[in-house]
Amino acid sequence: MKDKNGKVYLVGAGVGDVGYLTMRAHQLLAQAEVLVYDALVDSQLLQLVPNNCLQLHVGKRGGQPSTPQGEINRLLVAYCQQGKQVVRLKTGDPFIFGRSRAEIESLIAAGCAFEVIPGISAATAAPLWALIPLTDRDLSRCFAVVTGHNPAILDWQTLAQIDTLVILMGGSRLEEIVLHLQANGRSPSTPIAIIRSCGSPQQQIWTAQLENIVRETAGESLSPAVIIIGEVVKLREYWLHQKTMHAPLTGKTILVTRSAGQSSQFRQLLQQEGARVIEMPALEIGPPSSWEELDNGILHLSDFSWLILTSANGVDYFFERLQVQEKDSRALAGVKIAVVGKKTAASLQQRGLKPDFIPPSL
């Protein structure tokens, strides 16, 4: 991948969880020498870059201090000309309100090589997470995506006629948006949904009608948010009810505190039941300060009647120490084995042994 002239990759970070990152983006992050990233990029993505990668946070958050676009352009060109592999990490997709044009034109003017890597945009992902289809054979023949950053410059007469309207960066201008739509013929009873922080554990969804959405969200911070307006919003409640019947944890957020290497299966089971899972390991499993007592016990296994294994980790560590002493399961001949439960028993059975005792389930 190393190019003596350097190269800049404009990479779409997607939305929310790192699991929605493209494989190409994942590969480039793992090889990055310089990372230039925006404010809303998921912090998990920053852990994918090498330890020696230079990380530059440039903000780009509406209404808040951020690095001027001209300075971002200069940084990209400068590091590229130093022969670096530069990843310009943008939320969503680089070409959907991603302000990529100025950066690309600066790179072209400086003779810098560049490549654009697509990402999942909140414009399409947020409705999906909210169970709202942007198109439907009966309710929506088309949709449009606009930015609500400056509602006054938009053609509301045309937008009010679009079956489904998706508005990004419009949370702080909600009341103005609603007034424009109703003034241009959109019915006050038109369904509307607002999805804040889509794809993250903080995701929150409001549904109402144009005539009451401002009242329903009064006092709430609606940034970053995706606004969806149209009859398709009505499908959410019906589908959500049906989904909840089959996935009882739908709408619930569950914190998993198991160690990092052991939570994946549990997380998948929770997600299958509809839960949004946050992993926050509260413990770390590691070796003791000394193996002396266990090693001494293994040396004198013939003196013991029972071996009690209290976890799958205990099984793994015991057999590791057995191997260190150049022994195998035959050393347990004449020793009965008790385990605390079925999972520990399964770990033991993977080593060709069957426990003599498993406590009955209560």
Beta strands, then each sheet from edge to edge (+ up, - down):
strand 1: 7-12
strand 2: 34-37
strand 3: 54-57
strand 4: 85-90
strand 5: 114-117
strand 6: 143-147
strand 7: 164-168
strand 8: 191-196
strand 9: 204-209
strand 10: 225-229
strand 11: 253-256
strand 12: 276-279
strand 13: 306-309
strand 14: 336-339
sheet 1: 3+ 2+ 4+ 1+ 5+
sheet 2: 6+ 7+ 10- 8+ 9-
sheet 3: 11+ 12+
sheet 4: 13+ 14+
end
